[in-house]
Structure formats: C-alpha cells, structure tokens
Amino acid sequence: MSTATRTTPTGTGRPGSSARPDGPAAPARAASRPPARAWAVGRVASWTLAAAVPLLFLGTFFAWPVLALVGRGFLPDGALDLSGFADVFSRPRTWRIVGLTLAQGAIGTVMSVLLGVPGAYVLYRCRFPGVGVLRAFVTVPFVLPTVVVGVAFRALLRENGPLGFLHLDGTFAAIVAALVFFNYAVVVRTVGGLWQRLDPRPEQAARSLGASPARAFWTVTLPALTPAIVSAASLVFLFCATAFGTVLVLGGMQYGTVETEIWIQTTQFLDLRAAAVLSVVQVVVVVAALAVAGRARARRERALQLVAPGSSGAGPARPHWAPAVVTAGVLVLLALPLGALLLGSLRTGDGWGLDHYRALGTTGGRNALTVTVWEALGNSLRIAVDATLLALLVGCLVALLVSRRPRRRAARRAVGVLDGVFMLPLGVSAVTVGFGALLTLGHPFGIATDLRSSGILVPVVQAVVAVPLVVRTVLPVLRAIDPRLREAAGTLGAGPGRVLLGVDGALAARSIGLAVGFAFAVSLGEFGATSFLARPDLPTLPVVIFRLIGQPGADNYGMALAASVVLAALTAGVMALAERFRGPAGGEL
Amino acid sequence: MTGTGTGSGLAVRDVVVRYPGAGRGAPAVTAVAGVSVDVPVGEVLALLGPSGCGKSSLLRAVAGLEPPASGAVAWDGVDLAAVPVHRRGFGLVFQDGQLFPHRDVAGNVAYGLRGLPRDARAARVAELLDLVGLPGYDRRPVATLSGGERQRVALARSLAPRPRLLLLDEPLSALDRSLRERLADDLRRALVATATTALFVTHDQDEAATVADRVAVMSAGRLLQVDEPEALWRRPASREVAEFLGYRTFLGGGAGAGSGGGSGALAVAAGGWRVLGPADPEPGPATPVRAAVVADRRTRRGRAEVDAVLEPEDVRVTAALPAGGGAVPEPGERVRLAAEAGAVAVVGG
C-alpha cells in the first residue's frame, strides 16, 4: 500500500488499514474478529508466555530443590516436625555460627562502605589520567571466583608468605579482609555510578552560601547519595553473610558462615535436619536484606534529579587529599593478594619458574585429580557458555517483565512481587540449591535419563545463580527508557513487537554485553552448588582448585596457585571485554 | 461500528479521561471532563489552555495512548476505540522530541517508513529534512543537535509517513523565546506545505494564533470556546477565556459605566491603554475612554509609561504616553485614557 503513492493527506478512512507501509496483514485479521479483543488477547497471551518461561525455569531448578531440601528437614516421616528448630538452636555451635555470620556481614559491610565511598568519589567524581584503568582494576576482585580470593589471601598471609609476619592466617580478621577485598567494588560502582550523575549545582549552591567542602558534603551530597549507599550496603551484607568459597578456604573448621555450616552439616555430618533449619534461617536474613535494598532502590529511582555523566562539568579535576590518600591505600591493599597469588604461582622449590604452570597439564602430585587442570578449564568454559545463554534468556525475560508498568493495579502488584521473587536466588544458599537439586532432580517430568549423572544440571544451576545479576544489570536500563519513546515509535506505526525490538532491545543491547560478562564470570567461578553437582570425571576449575589446596604437597599447592591465576585472568578478561562493549548508559549492579 | 462524526476528519465526542489516584484508595483524577471537538481534514486546530487543564490528556486519548473512560474518538466517521496506537496513522510530536538516541537523524526520520524501497525511503528522508530546514543532517548523531534542531527532526520524523493526523504536544515549549517564534512560523509553513491535518497543544496564545486555523480554549478539563484566532480575540466567550487570552481590564457593559465584567462587557488587553494628549483627536464613540488618576511613572523598553487608576472601575492599568512626547504627567494628576483599537474585545458577545 500506499505511503509513497498517496496524494492526499486524508488517509484511507479504515482504522485497520491506516496508511502504513506495514499494514497489509492487519485488515484481514481485523475483519475476522473484533480487533480490540484480538489485540488484547494477543498481548495477554504473549506476556503470560514471557512470565511462564522464567517462572517454570526457576520453579523447577530453584524453588523445588530448595523446598524439597527444607521439607526433608521438617517432614522426616511425612509429618511436620519442628523439633529440629529446638534441637539445632540448643546447640552452642549454631549460635556461634549465626553470631559469626552476622558479625562478618556487619563488619565487612561497614568497612566496605567506609572505604568504598571515598573510592567512589575519587574514581567516579574526579578526572585524572588513568582513572579508567583504576576503575577496571577495582572491579577485578569482585569478579574473581570466591575460591581464588581465598587462595590469594592464603598465599599472602601464610607463614612464609609476604605478610606472614602478621600471623593473620586462619583468623577472623583475614576473613573480613577478604570479604572487603571482594565487596569494595560493589560500593564503589553503585555509589560512584550515582555520584557521577548527581547534579552538582545543589552542592555549588551550598558552597556559595558559605559551607566548607566538608559541610557541603555532609549536608547536601551525602544525603543525596544515601539511597545508593544503603542499596550497596545491603547487597554487600548479603554477599558477606552468604560467603562460601572464600570462608571455606580461609576459615577452616574454626570460622564459618551459615552457608559453610549448611555444607558441613550436609556433607560431613549428613544432618539434613540441621541443614534445613539453617537454610530457613538464611532465607529469613536474605529476604530482610533484599527488602531493605528494594526500598532504598525504589526511593532512589523516585527522588533524584540526575544529569548525564560529565555533562554538567561536574567534579573537581584534582581530588581532595583525604579521600585520595585513603583510596590510594586501598588500591595498594587490593593489589597485594593478587601480587602474592602471582608470585606464589611462580615460586618453585629452588627459585622461580613456570613449573607450576607446566604442571597444569598433569593430574597433580600423587594423582590428586581425575583430570588435568586444562581439561577442567575446558569443562568450565563449555559449562559457562551454556549457563550464560540460559541465564541471559531467563534474565532478559524477567527484566522485560519487571520493567513494565501495567495500567491495572493488580497487574502492577504482580510485577512488584515477581521483582522480589526473581531476586531470591541471589541470597538463598547456593549450597542448598546444589544439594537440593542433587536430591530431587533425578528424573523431573518423567525424563528417562538421570539428570544428575548427565552433567546437565551444572550449567542449569549456575544459570539460576546468575539470573539475578543479569536482571540487575539490564533492568535499570529498561526502566530508564522514557515511556514516551515507545509511544513515539507506536505513533510512527511500529507494532508492539517492533517497539520491543527497536526501542527496548536496541537500548538495552549495550547493557546485555555487561550482563553476559557477569553471567559468564559468575558461572566460571561458581563453587557452592557446582561442588555438589559436578560429575567426578567432569569437574570445573574452581572444584579442581579446591581439591588441590586440600591435598598435601607443595607442588599441589603451587598448582592451585597457578590454576587460580589462570582462572582469575580468564574472568577478568571476560569482564574487561564486556565493559568494552557496553555503552555509557549501561546498568550498574 | 457506528459513525459518530458527520464529516471527514477527526471527531471527538464527549471524551472523558480519568487517571487512577496516586495512592491506594485515592480518588481518580478527571483530566478531561467530556470534550467534543472536530478537526476537518486539512485544518490545524490548536488546543490552548493553562498547564494542567487536560489538553495533553485529550491529545493522548486521540493518539490512543490513554483509553478514554467514556466518549468516542472517530476518524472519517469510523470509531477508533478498537484501533491500537500504531495502526491509527496519527503522528505525535512530543515536547522534548523523544528522538531515538541510538539512531542518527536519518534513522529517526526513516523509522516510520518501513516497507518502502531503500531509495524511496532515502528520498523521502531528504525531502523531509529539506522541509524542516535541515538538509544534509542525515548522518548526524541526535546527541549533537541543539534543542531547536531536535524538534525539527521530531517534526520531520512524524511527517515522513504522511500521517492522517499530526498531534503536537507543546512541541515548542522547551525552546527559548526567539527560537520559539521562528519555529512557530516554520511549523505553520511545514503543515500547510504538506496539507497536514493537525491538533496542536500549547499554552502560548501567540503560538496558537500563529500555527492554527482555529483555536480551542480549554480549562479544567472542558472546552470553553472554539473559534478562528481573529474571532476569538475579538469576541471571547467569557471572562475566563478573555483573561487567558491576555485581557486584563474589564469594563462595564458598552462604553459607559457598568457592572464590571460579565456578559457583553468590554475587555482591554494588558498594555492596551494610552494617555490622551491635548493634541490628540477625540476618539470615536466605539473607543472606551476613561478618566484616571496617575499613580506612578516608569520606563519600559526605553519608553515612559504611567500607572493610573481608572476612576469608574477603580482598577490600576498601565498606559503609554502620546507619541508626540511632551510633559510626563506627575503622580496624582488627572488624565484621560483611551483604549487602543486593536486591544479591545467584547466579552460574551
């Protein structure tokens, strides 16, 4: 039809066949059914499908295993038995673990925030040569696999390590330091991302009214940043309180979290009831932290007037000396474990060399492993590709769904509930998920082959763990799209599908690059659930590293360090690549 | 389907738009309270009203972006309730353009031209960019455009698919004054050149008069008057319309003393008075003349003015001095003021 040939601006007069180039299919459909109902039915059907896929996925591979495991704890003989609570909470060990978890979370969070806010100022508010490199460097610890962080801190703090004279190996302080190392980037990126876009004029107004830089910061800037700080803090608390790999490597039997305790109770003591009770405790803590984070985020999205980064000529070129000194110190401290890891991997019995790297082609001293480290790396990469694709599919559907603001109040509330539900895997014990999957997912839906021995569960469960990160990366970008942009596309004749693809899709594409990076890095480093599900003949790299450090012999330890360096380089490389592909509008965590 | 309009073009019948209350249990807000208006093919109608009067909501209801709570929107007698936004063939220009940030200028303009062969599309894009005065801007990223250029691109984008009706939602309000005046002229020219039927929402009286063939004055969700600009300014239907059009002083019925406003009263625009000098000829009987006491003197744009209180009505007005110069009256002095011929309207005539 007709845009090109039409001579009058009057249109054709039939609503179903407006003068659009893409119209031909519609009039036929409009003729056979009342078009309004057809459109409404089609819309409801497609959104229902979009909701069903992630719900089914997370229901099968997350909710069912977790509930089954919890159920086994409370329904040992098919009847509800809550005596487990009384029993578990009457053990001094439980109280010690819960106390340690909360102390670790609280101290780790406070220190991360105290160090991270000055870091956010220096790295995101100030401009100086090399700031981009430093921002990337700060992110490295966050994407490092937890097992690698543990190994790096051991390499730094052990008796003959660079900081061995501090005698911190195996102490609570070492664990907290490792958690801060890991979570510093969360605070810097979340707070910095907001700070960068904060309109600087209120602060300038405060200065012109006679406020010192410190007073302007306390009275104007800090209140504006508070929502981001609260949001980051609750996330850090979550990561600290549920830390697994790092704590398992550094804490040994003496220190632990609820998460490591669940692992110990299930694998060492085979006490499912205690594990179930602890899982419930953890879920309560996690839900509370997520609720705080959600509230803070909602306030942040509502209240702030933001500008494009750098568009307001924002920020001093030269940072104030105090935060600069703090940040410089932190950057050195961040480099120490990484340096110790690298040095340790190059140190051989009689000097320096690449012996440990050459050993990666073997199965270790006294055949510590079933496969070579390179084969384990291959497993990790293959699994990560599958897990990333799955996480991306599910995560993008969730983000799309949750970013909608439906007109009906009930639908809006449903979207809000889904938003929270899809975040749960972020905090529910990965150990619980892994062990629950091992117990329940033998033959789901009557599938003939045993999924547990097929190895298919590993990427699936890693995807479950990665979905919240994908959602958190893509969702802010989708939410930030002005709804009128979609309306503009609609008035230009774009149907709902084309709007989705041409506006939402095109604008979110850059942030999807970052989401791919996160998902891939998470999958490469996932340890909690994978340690249950990986087949003995198909272990992943973190599983192999954990096995190596548990084995006697300096050679095996050296191999663990070398393998950690490889894994660290790989995840950091993936993240660097992802950062390159994302645009200036990419989402922060 | 029932024909709700009579002629060709847009027919809006008793449209009501309501928004749900902000909180739980909060009452719904009625933005448009039953509006009926027609836009015949080829006409440009301005919806003029203060901010918050519901004019943008009415526009969104016409576009199909907001479902009306009741009433009907029809085109050429065919009800559009069942037609989704993207099949109405109505273009829409937003106040801030809403250009697609990930596409360049040509990519934005070509967005609605899907289905055309590549060279036809390119030709149409070039034609439109010419029309809006931006030839050669094809490959420019939209982020590099100024505010005025953005609105020109937004206009070109909306006109490109030859919409049956173009909806403009305060397209010039975000621009500074001189640019706004120039763009209003350009907008009128582009709409006439393409013979586009348009509904133009604005809160600026001058803009409405420049761009539109007819102006509909809206307040608190209702239409107060629909008329051609000249007729509207000469005979505003009520004091409310007159006040919104810029009339400040309301005189009693006819040229004599009276009840101060209401039906049949005269209204004089702000800045519509001048002091009668001794050398001036006596004005005709149609011109309101009032005795007044000078209250203050000042200068505006380099010309001396006086503030004076009209004696019969006891209202304060500003009056220009006679062109011939002469002595500026002192405060307390009694003068005679005459309303400029073009600044007088009959209210509710």
Interface residues (C-beta under 8 A of the other chain):
Chain A: T3 A4 R6 T8 P9 T10 G11 G13 R14 P15 G16 S18 A19 R20 P21 D22 G23 A26 A30 P34 P35 A36 W39 R409 D482 R484 L485 E487 A488 A489 G490 T491 L492 G493 A494 G495 P496 R498 V499 G502 V503 A506 L507
Chain B: S8 G9 P20 V41 G42 A63 G64 L65 W75 D76 G77 V78 D79 L80 A81 A82 V83 P84 V85 H86 R87 R88 G89 F90 G91 L92 F94 Q98 F100 P101 H102 Y111 G112 L113 R114 G115 L116 A120 R124 R157 S158 P161 R162 P163 R164 L165 L167 T194 A195 T196 T197
